[in-house]
């Protein structure tokens, strides 16, 4: 999953502490540790953003769902399925 407002061209060196056995196995299997860490971090950031968005919009979503349950879909009369 891509995070659109994070420029992949701007890089910052950082230190990450990982279990030595995990790093050794990753290298044995040809896994680029930096790329794997970046992919995992991107996934974690995306999930946190998703969860935050859902929390911020929960009331609106629940209100919409209640309206659909009570009134039905606005254009339901025109559906062919």
RAGITA-V940467 format. One record per residue. N is the residue number from 0. RES is the residue in one small letter. OMEGA is omega in radians with two decimals (none if undefined). Layout:
# RAGITA-V940467
n = (N,N)
res = (RES,RES)
omega = (OMEGA,OMEGA)
This chain:
# RAGITA-V940467
n = (0,1,2,3,4,5,6,7,8,9,10,11,12,13,14,15,16,17,18,19,20,21,22,23,24,25,26,27,28,29,30,31,32,33,34,35,36,37,38,39,40,41,42,43,44,45,46,47,48,49,50,51,52,53,54,55,56,57,58,59,60,61,62,63,64,65,66,67,68,69,70,71,72,73,74,75,76,77,78,79,80)
res = (x,x,x,x,x,x,x,x,x,x,x,x,x,x,x,x,x,x,x,x,x,x,x,x,x,x,x,x,x,x,x,x,x,x,x,x,x,x,x,x,x,x,x,x,x,x,x,x,x,x,x,x,x,x,x,x,x,x,x,x,x,x,x,x,x,x,x,x,x,x,x,x,x,x,x,x,x,x,x,x,x)
omega = (-3.12,3.05,-2.94,-3.05,3.02,-3.09,-3.13,-3.14,3.13,-3.08,3.07,3.09,3.12,3.09,3.10,3.12,-3.10,3.07,-3.08,-3.12,3.13,3.12,3.14,3.13,3.11,3.13,3.10,-3.09,3.07,3.14,3.07,-3.04,3.14,3.14,3.12,3.10,3.13,3.14,3.12,3.12,3.08,3.13,3.13,3.12,-3.14,3.13,3.12,3.09,3.14,-3.13,3.13,3.13,3.12,3.13,-3.13,-3.05,-3.08,-3.12,3.14,3.14,3.13,3.09,3.10,3.14,3.09,3.14,3.13,3.12,-3.08,-3.05,-3.07,3.13,-3.08,-3.09,-3.07,-3.11,-3.09,3.14,3.13,3.12,none)
